[in-house]
Each structure stands twice: as structure tokens, then as C-alpha cells.
């Protein structure tokens, strides 16, 4: 059982991990699943209570592993709602392809969903998750969430297998799935991802597709956010969208960066240095610092 404090956009949020048991086999997973059972209801409810008290009217995000494997998930959601906070479910969607299963969670009080759809191309998504048919199940789950009025955001993880199609992904999820929010992560070279380093892109290769994806988001009306597990501000021109970057928000609030990251020597010259933590230590070891370029003061509006 673990509580992680954070933000989703500008909303205070506590992430409740029920356990690491999972029904997917994602090649890039930085916390490989274990075979243990998730926490019992009493332990989970105590964590929800503590998180609700801290959130103060914010949001509790129920995570795993895969939380839909938890047999008392609906009961836990209902309990969380009684604490006065909104409830988000982080899921791969594999067990929510049937609308009635989503409706049961909505009836319990589910308000938000954070869904891991990693590509708009079925074979690529299935390859990355290690589960044949996972794209179809995940897309159905997203349709069910949207159809039931659940505020739905997607959490694609950029790897060498999918980054080239980011703009098409943005257009697909907006036009075909009705989704208007994306949290754009990038693979962390930890866990299974460390064993599959070929999936870890050199950040220099991400500049063009990320810029194209951000432009597509503007055109399609899709908000794309750069989370803690996303990219440095200099990669993909994220510095032009500071209000959509988690680390920028933390810097503006004077809060510490929670992730273990490192900066290149050249980063001391960057105008955005107070709002960016750099890259994962393991990324620097595997790919170096060549992708990091200091942002000039005239290019960065820290008051955005």
C-alpha cells in the first residue's frame, strides 16, 4: 500500500497504489508486477481516508499494478467518495471492455479515468503491452468511460516503437474516441524497460514528433500535459507550453521535484532551470546529455 502526493493539472491528488499485480506485460514497465494479492479493504480504506484528509477536496487516484484486479474496487470507490474527494481510476482497460463494468464503477462514484493507450495502431499497442487484443479492449473501455460521462485522460508512454506517430495519435483519440486530454509520458529505463533499452529513445529523436503532437493538440482541442515522467522543457519545445508541464507548476509553487533526475553541465545556463529537473539518472547513463539544450531567457516566459 502506497500513497503518492502530486497534482493532475492544477488539482491536488493522492495516488493510492493497491498493489503491483497486473494483467498486462508491458515491455517498458518501470515497476514490474508481482504475483502478490492487493491490499485488503481495511488497509486500502485507511489509505483512502488519510489521502482524502490531505487532498482537502481534491482527487484520489486509485492505481496499481492494475486496480481492476482488486475485487472490492467499487466498494473502495464508494468509500472514497464519502470522504469528499473525486475519484480517478488508473487502468489499462483490459477488464473494462464491457459497458456494464464501467457503469458499476460510475454508480459507485467514479468521476475520472486515466487510461494507458500507447498507440492508435493496434499491433503497436498490443506489442508494447504484451497482450494480444489489448488495443481493442482498451479502446472499448475508453469509449465506455466517455459514454458514461467519466472525465477521461490518456497516458501514452513514448518509446522507440510509437513516438513517430504522435500527431496521428492525437487526432485519432480526439476524432475516434472523443478524448480531450493526454498526459504524455516517456519510457523510464527502469525495471523491464532497463532490460529492453532498445525501447528507450534518444530524446533528440523526440523533438520533431513531440512538436507535431503539440501542434495537433492545439488544432484538435486536446490538452496535452507533460508529467513528472515526461520530458525536460528543452525537448520537443515544451518550454513554449510551460503551463502544461508538471515540473514547471512545482517550480512556480516552490515545491521540490520528487523524481530522481540529473542535469547536464550546460543546464546551468538554461533560463528554465528552476522549473525543470532534467532527465532520469538511468537515461543519462544510457543515452547521455546530448539532447539537452539550454533555453535562452528571451525564449522562455516563466510567467506563463
ABEGO torsion letter per residue (X at the ends): XBBBBBBBEABBBBBBBAEABBABBBAABABBBBABBBBBAAAAAAAAAAAAAAAGGBBBBBBOEBAAABAAAAAAAAAAAAAGBBBBBBBAGAAAABAAAAAAAAAAGBABBBBBBABABAAAAAAAAGBBGAAAAAAAAAAAAAAAGBBBBBBBBBBAAAAAAAAAAAAAAAAAAGBABBBBBBBBBBEAAAABAAABBBAAAAAAAAAAAAAAAAAAGBBBBBBAABBBAABGGAAABAAABAAAAAAAAGBBBABBBBBBAAAAABAAAAABAEBBAAAAAAAEAAABBBBBAAABBAAX
